[in-house]
Amino acid sequence: MSILDRAQQMFVNGKWQASNGAEMQAVDPSTGESFVTLRGASAEDVQQAAEASAAAFVTWGKTPSTLRAQYLRGFAKGLQDRAPELIDLLMRNNGKPKFEAEICLGDAVASFEYYATLADELDAKQDQQVHHAGGEHRGYVRHEPLGPVGMIVPWNFPLMTAAWKIAPALAAGCTVVLKTSEITPLTEFVLAEIAQDIDLPAGVLNILTGGAEAGIAMSAAPQFRKISFTGSNMTGGKVMSAVSDRCLPVALELGGKSPIIVTADADIAQAVELVSMGIFFNAGQACSATSRLIVDKSIEGDLIDALAAAAKGLNVGSPYNEASEMGPITSAQQFQKVKQYLAGARDDGLDCVAGGNARDNEPGFFVEPTIFRNVPHNNTIWREEVFGPVLATTTVSSEAEAIAVANDTHYGLVGAVVSREWDDGKRIADQLVAGQIFVNSPQVVYPDSAWGGFKSSGIGRELGPWGLSGYQGVKHILSPVAA
């Protein structure tokens, strides 16, 4: 059965159930038309899922880690087996061109495979001995699962971000309730079908969707021992506030206004490629989008001319057009926000050298790849996260100035450097205040890397061993040496 044809749209305690919340529409952003109607979860639905996860944790938390690893490999295989359906869903509901949908799926598969490998070793590493100074006592260290976890994922990379959270949590021995975005509610439900196929114990993974009502209920459910959220700073702040009374651990992966520095000796062709990919991939709808270009003034003219030509030549269109290199904005709401930023830039008299317009005369939510040149550093386009294909540029006269301008933001998720010499790029990278720096590289994110930010870009890290440790608590057992 296709996920689009499923009448019951909530997966709780190993079973599909009807949800009781508000009606929702899944929309194709390339046409603006709805293609499926479903219901989100009510507060009561969320509570039921939280209780199921708490009951399942009693057993799942004690399941041998090697067995948990087998389940994770089952998820990886299940995703691969369903690749055509998932790619189509990502194209249809997110508006991703096929190559972007394939990247998203491949990343999800790799995440489950990676954490399966880590899970294989967890039990063998328990009870590591600590020899305390003085010699009268010895300690043993255990890494144990935190418990049931509530997870809220965004609409821009739904399947990928779900895998980044679910895989390490299940590997650690936690149970999960995942809320999908009401904008892109569908792809993660395939994980529920896979859970059934591989006979994952009931209640270990629960998946539902919904809007504000479900999100508020997720933050309030007393069964959860951690909340993991990816999304906007505004909503992340509300999640953090909601759990503060219980002093509950929270992981937040939030926004960014990331810089890309191009040095005086950089190769222009390479810089054009990396700058373009950094801002126009996924139509700029990425927390990691390098939306601030900081370029040495000695090459600014040549680089801007080449970038403008590249932006104007980018093929923007339906993901089902094989020639499309950039798809639409994913939702009508976000489309309107990007249009407001463009209108503000026009009102401010910014120098637009490419794009600058929404395609209001055609169906769907399309925005032209846009570049604003020499943007004042106090301008909204320079300071705020647009979450669209909009690049702001500025010039600098020195490396020190470039670093100072790059760090002049309350965000700190990503940074990028384009420089002919690796040593120069590395020196700059060392001084950028951000969680992930790309030097002469596109934004390739491996499952064994670390992902997360400094300052207002979030709390905690996903991926790598750091992602796993975020779902574990450390227990220290002490006894006399003679014991």
Secondary structure, 3 states (H helix, E strand, C coil): CCHHHCCCCEEECCEEECCCCCEEEEEECCCCEEEEEEECCCHHHHHHHHHHHHHHHHHHCCCCHHHHHHHHHHHHHHHHHCHHHHHHHHHHHHCCCHHHHHHHHHHHHHHHHHHHHHHHHHHHHCCEEEECCCCCEEEEEEEEECCCEEEECCCCCHHHHHHHHHHHHHHHCCCEEEEECCCCCCCCHHHHHHHHHCCCCCCCEEEEECCHHHHHHHHHCCCCCEEEEECCHHHHHHHHHHHHCCCCCEEEECCCCCEEEECCCCCHHHHHHHHHHHHHHHHHCCCCCCCEEEEECCCHHHHHHHHHHHHHHCCECCCCCCCCCECCCCCHHHHHHHHHHHHHHHHCCCEEEECCCECCCCCCCCECCEEEECCCCCCHHHHCCCCCCEEEEEEECCHHHHHHHHHCCCCCCEEEEECCCHHHHHHHHHHCCCCEEEECCCCCCCCCCCECCCHHHEECCECHHHHHHCCEEEEEEEEECCC
